Amino acid sequence: MKKLIKNIALPVILGSIIGLIISPFMNYQDLNKPPLSPPGITFPVVWTILYIIMGYSFYKQNEQNKPIYYTQLIANLLWSIFFFVFKWYLFSSLWIIFLIILVIIMVKKFYDQNKISGLLNIPYLIWLIFAAYLSFGVYFLN
């Protein structure tokens, strides 16, 4: 039970810390956004759910999948800093493509060890693809 709580808490806590760091720099409401852009309140709700799912799926993995999990988690957290703090919209858009590739690798590795664990990350992957669309849209419109 301790391991499960730790694996779920880690991405949620790290995501919350990043949220606090970037909050003074958030300008989402001021940006020109592409069609289908959700309201700003959507993001913390969706990310919290995804971080919980991500942590649970990692709980079901063994040590060999640790590097890809932590690598994609760090890449995920850095994206927000690049996008909101530094306003590097093109770099952030390219970075999220890198993150998508990492998550595809992670999903495959997780799936190979535990099918449910891999499948649980499909919503995360879909959300990242949508986030890439939003990121490129913000780059082109701003």
Residue, then its C-alpha position, 0 to 999 in steps of 0.5 A: m500500500k505504501k508503494l502505491i501511495k508513493n507512486i500516485a503521490l509523486p506525479v501529483i505532488l510534482g505537478s502541483i509544485i510546477g503549477l505553483i511555480i508557473s502560476p505567476f506566469m500563466n497567461y492562458q486567457d490572454l493568448n490567441k488559441p486554436p479552435l477546441s481550446p478548453p477553458g483554463i480550469t480544465f487543465p489542472v483537473v485533467w492533469t491531476i486525473l492523468y497523474i493519478i492514472m500514471g502513478y497507478s500504472f507505474y505501481k504495476q511495473n518493475e524496476q526495468n521500466k523506471p528510467i522511461y517513466y521518470t524520463q517522461l515525467i521530467a520531460n512532462l514537467l519541464w514543458s510547462i516551464f518552457f511554455f508558461v515561464f519562458k514563453w518558448y512556444l515553438f520550442s515547447s511545441l517541439w518538446i511535446i513531440f519529444l514527450i509524445i515519443l517518450v510516452i509511446i515508448m513507455v506505453k509499449k514497455f508498460y504494456d509488455q509487462n502488464k497490459i492494463s498498465g500500458l492501456l491506462n496510459i492511452p488517455y495520457l497519450i491522447w491528451l498529449i497529442f491534443a496538447a501538442y495541437l494546442s501548443f502549435g496553435v498558440y505558437f502560430l497564433n501568437 
